[in-house]
Amino acid sequence: MKKFLLIIFLSYSSFSLAQTDSMFVEQMNGTIKGYPIPFISEIFFSGIPTNIKERELEQTILSSFMLFQNYPNPFNPITRIQYTIPSSGEVLVNIFDIQGRLIRTLLQSFQNAGNNSIVWDSRNNNGNIVSSGTYFCQVSFKNNSLFKKLLLVK
């Protein structure tokens, strides 16, 4: 009996703690519809939030800053890096090697809110192709930075 309960608990725990990649919205008619997060570019709220939980949810959604895993990964010789910024502002995208040395600054410019992407062609700041290995992409926006590991295989 204990093994059975443990299996049910583990199944339920992994299901309930799993990270979701969709946003579920209750429609005006009461139905619930799911939307894949990477495809959401704008959110409009009808009405004014009526309680603190709704206000917190609104702020969380509007302040989301995300960096997605590059594609393809592993890659050779190019890869696409996608990220989302919640408002317009200065964005910095850097590539570092495994030892933390700056390899390339891909972007340092003002960008509008929404989904953005940039391609890295495996070159450093001098225009030379870098060797196979593990690299890190850093996207910085308004005093926040997100990192992803990139694997270059030749």
Secondary structure as the mmCIF struct_conf table of DSSP 4:
data_model
#
loop_
_struct_conf.conf_type_id
_struct_conf.id
_struct_conf.beg_label_comp_id
_struct_conf.beg_label_asym_id
_struct_conf.beg_label_seq_id
_struct_conf.end_label_comp_id
_struct_conf.end_label_asym_id
_struct_conf.end_label_seq_id
HELX_RH_AL_P HELX_RH_AL_P1 LYS A 2 LEU A 17
BEND BEND1 ALA A 18 ALA A 18
HELX_LH_PP_P HELX_LH_PP_P1 GLN A 19 THR A 20
STRN STRN1 SER A 22 GLU A 26
TURN_TY1_P TURN_TY1_P1 MET A 28 ASN A 29
BEND BEND2 GLY A 30 GLY A 30
STRN STRN2 ILE A 32 PRO A 36
HELX_RH_3T_P HELX_RH_3T_P1 ILE A 37 PHE A 39
BEND BEND3 GLY A 47 GLY A 47
BEND BEND4 ASN A 51 ASN A 51
HELX_RH_AL_P HELX_RH_AL_P2 ILE A 52 LEU A 62
TURN_TY1_P TURN_TY1_P2 SER A 63 SER A 63
STRN STRN3 MET A 66 LEU A 67
HELX_LH_PP_P HELX_LH_PP_P2 PHE A 68 ASN A 70
STRN STRN4 TYR A 71 TYR A 71
BEND BEND5 PRO A 72 PRO A 74
STRN STRN5 PHE A 75 PHE A 75
BEND BEND6 ASN A 76 PRO A 77
STRN STRN6 THR A 79 ILE A 85
BEND BEND7 PRO A 86 SER A 88
STRN STRN7 GLY A 89 ASP A 97
TURN_TY1_P TURN_TY1_P3 ILE A 98 GLN A 99
BEND BEND8 GLY A 100 GLY A 100
STRN STRN8 LEU A 102 GLN A 111
BEND BEND9 ALA A 113 ALA A 113
STRN STRN9 GLY A 114 TRP A 120
BEND BEND10 SER A 122 SER A 122
STRN STRN10 ARG A 123 ARG A 123
TURN_TY1_P TURN_TY1_P4 ASN A 125 ASN A 126
BEND BEND11 GLY A 127 GLY A 127
HELX_LH_PP_P HELX_LH_PP_P3 ASN A 128 ASN A 128
STRN STRN11 ILE A 129 ILE A 129
HELX_LH_PP_P HELX_LH_PP_P4 VAL A 130 SER A 131
BEND BEND12 SER A 132 SER A 132
STRN STRN12 GLY A 133 PHE A 141
TURN_TY1_P TURN_TY1_P5 LYS A 142 ASN A 143
STRN STRN13 ASN A 144 LEU A 152
#
